[in-house]
Amino acid sequence: MTTRKVIVGSCLLVLAAGVAIGYTAMKRTKDTMDEPNASKSAEVWYTSESGKHQLDKQSNLLFQPIGSTKEDIRTFILDDSITYQPYFGMGSSLEESTVYNLMRMSKKNREKVLKYLMDPVDGLGWNVMRITLGTSDFTGREWYSYNDNPPKGTDVHMEHFSIQKDIDYQIVPVIKQALSYNPNLKIIASAWSVPAWMKDSGRLDGGPTKSGKIKSEYLQALALYYRKAIEAYDKQGIPIYAIGLQNEPGIHVDYPMTEFSLQQQIDFLKLLKKEFNSTEHGKKINTQVWVNEFNIFDWEQQNNQIYNDPEAYALSDGTSFHDYWGYLSSMSEAYEAHPDKPIYMTERSVWGTKGADRIIQYFRNYARSYNAWVTLLDSRGKPNVSSTKAGRTLVTINADDPDDYTINFESYMMGNFTKFIERGALRLESNYFDSNFDVFEAKMTGEEEKRPDVSNIAFKNPDGTIVMVIVNNSSLSEEFRVLYANGELPVVIPEKTVATISWKAWSSGKLQERAKIPTMTPDGGKVFGEVTVNLASETEGASIRYTLDGSFPTGSSELYTGPITLTGASANKEIKAITIKEGLSDSIVKTGKFEFVLPSGIPGQIEAEAYMATNDGQMEKSSEGGSNVGWIDSGDWMNYPVDVKNTGLYKVSYRIAGMNAQGTIELRENDTTLVSTEVENTGGWQNWKTIESKPVKLSEGQRILQIYFKGSGFNINWFKLEPIVYNKETK
């Protein structure tokens, strides 16, 4: 899977997701800050899933002195003295299906839609649009490239190269029209398939075998092919800002695709940059080249190794990702490992307020841009001749009446970002959510079951304007406050609504000095039996006050003097703590939530997904009902609290299913292997088979048992521990 693991637990607990944020209004100083006045106000715009609000301007909000609102309220703390990556832009795609549908509309309505999407003043201001070099999976035409069926079978000198089909299919005219509405629009491009004669399959699509590898002897010709494409578009007045090295280079599908090995990607990057920097076939080309252009998971598994080659690393202009599989935190890790390589999210359509939160997560993981995929399909999801199915697009036309069109929520929602955040704006420090109220558990699919009801992100534009986008994913209206500099902004936004709040920065943005938030170890999660919690503060000479009843701590709350021991059977307990020091404002509240769990009885069967802690357990639907744990890799583990009723010998049964399964499953206690069991191939990811271990001795009592995997290629549904009874017949 990956060497990176998201630790969601240890042998005793699962760490709580997010950062616990709260704030108390108490102050330990006689000095006061200047109170915000009426000129320090914020503008607000709403977009709601219900359609009630579509980027509607609301009444201005006024900043108040800190402490003006009640204490027990969601709090977002913004500090514009801490900045992160610059914003590049957002948009969607102008692939052939979208263009086909635009051309079905009347000229008046086509221009009206395009202008609204692109125009930064009178519209949404989308400023990054993706196009395809040749055909993609979304088209109503036959598959094509820019050099099909050359007379001699091959054409390494590109004598028969032509983008005429892009002109005939109105792709070029539509892009030019989009540029006329937004001169700052950047065009990025990717190829789904290279010309068929460059591939071992001899076809553009993957076909029945879902394969098609580029032949290495044509990599140089492909570099020239890309040059010709960029030059041809530039001749049409369309500069291409960046291209992906290859769209999804390892995918196996029946629509247009091209497989590149890791080494071929490295070799092609070198050849392509050499071609761009050469004047042998024309002028030098400044178009950027972004590597990966595939899922986050594929970056983790293989494509990150592109940067192990020093020359390839130096030649890459950035790393682009698709969000169909993988943890977004891997983008942050890519940035931390290679901070000079910008990160872009170039493909994933999202829906509803959940989608708005997903976009926030992209930017919080260092993406500089976001592109949806497929802008406009009709009410039947057409045109689309591939096997790919599509959800609702950003704009929809009536299949029977093309001028009956709808600009959908997702377009307006994107406008909450694009209409207000300027290219070059810097992301600012703020807490993603307030975990006094919300939780978040990441999923590789992005379909989180536990996500915050209210989340946010903030940027500062080059002119000093602060733009904060806040998502209310709840079915209820939600209130919160924003702490900025010496001010507090109280806000209430409706259910299922995205809000943009904007104001002119009036200071460095740094909050008045306050005590540092106390650390809590551990800081929450699932607990078995008891847990000892330690508090500490980096503020010299400060004291820590805490509560155990869920109330917000004050200066009169319990004084922390040493470790706090929590015990329980089946209950939830919570610690809230603040740091206090004379002369400073009280710290943010640190919250730890502990869920005490009951052990599973032994003998008995334990569902794999019932783990108390894991380093990478991924649940999925099981063909036998309920869920199983899948995507197992060597080194993965899961912990289970158990209560062994009687000392004796037990056999362990595992219900597994897998393709190319290999390795062993170990039953462990305190890092000691009790018994190891070989896994077996079952012929399918949901073809279940029960395997059994050798006898293992277990002692009576409660403990943590761990399943540790030294293998991969299989899923696990459950495991069972049963006593072995010896008698005369079994001896």
Order of alpha helices (4+ residues) and beta strands (2+ residues): beta-beta-beta-beta-beta-beta-alpha-alpha-beta-alpha-alpha-beta-alpha-beta-alpha-beta-alpha-alpha-beta-alpha-beta-alpha-beta-beta-beta-beta-alpha-beta-beta-beta-beta-beta-beta-beta-beta-beta-beta-beta-beta-beta-beta-beta-beta-beta-beta-beta-beta-beta-beta-beta-beta-beta
